[in-house]
Amino acid sequence: MASGRLKGVVFDLDGTVIYSTIDFVKMKQNMIKVLEANDIPEGVLTPRETTVVTLERSEGMWDESGKPEEERVEVRERLDEIMNQGELEAVPLVKEIEGAAKAIRLLREMGYKLAILTRSHHAYAVEALRKIGAHDYFDVILGRGETPRPKPYPEALEHTTELLGLEMDEIVFVGDHHIDAQSASNSGCPFVGVRTGGRHRDPWGGQEPEVLLDSIAVLPEHLKHES
């Protein structure tokens, strides 16, 4: 990490800044039911895959079958409704990862620009951050559908960095999952992992990141030592 150039910190949300009770398995099962009712063979999709993979595989099968775009649009809108509903229902139960709001405030006071990059809905991200008292510290909050392509594609972090007014080598991405690590790698920026992503048995896919902290609570001190 070229700490002398570091000017911004981009955070994942769920498992990194907050603990969430979103029932992701139920959400994905409901999405798969809709997809199977719209020309996707039964049993091909599984809730063990990420939503990005599920949607990409579905689009590929629709390409092969020649499903009209106007029909796809209707299905995508229904899938968005399922995800939005599941996320917003979980807002009242959102909890701050201990020390997260204080760490975010300290980073702001240290002069860093701050952003959230999540695959959750924008409204969910905003309400979750307000609930833990951290919303006002962020320059940029990007949710599902607000980047050209989602994590782990490089366009997600590239778009975030551009909105911050920074270069890729001036930010660090912080997350709790291998998708976050892959997103940083694909984009060419440093990555800091955190151990707070409790819903994953093996969040790093067997390959832990080089920098792995207990939580973002210790991130300000870590960056001080790096500088």
Buried (B, 14 or more C-beta within 10 A) or exposed (E): BEEEEBBBBBBBBBBBBBBBEBEBEEBBBBBBEBBBEBBBEEEEBEBEBBBBEBBEBBEEBBEEEEBEEEEBEEBBEBBBEBBBEBBBBBBEEBEBBEBBBBBBBBBBEEEBBBBBBBBBBBEBBBBBBEBBBBBEBBBBBBBBEBBEEBBBBBBBBBBBBEBBEBEBBBBBBBBBBBBBBBBBBBBEBBBBBBBBBEBEEEBBEEEBBEBBBEBBBEBBEBBEEBE
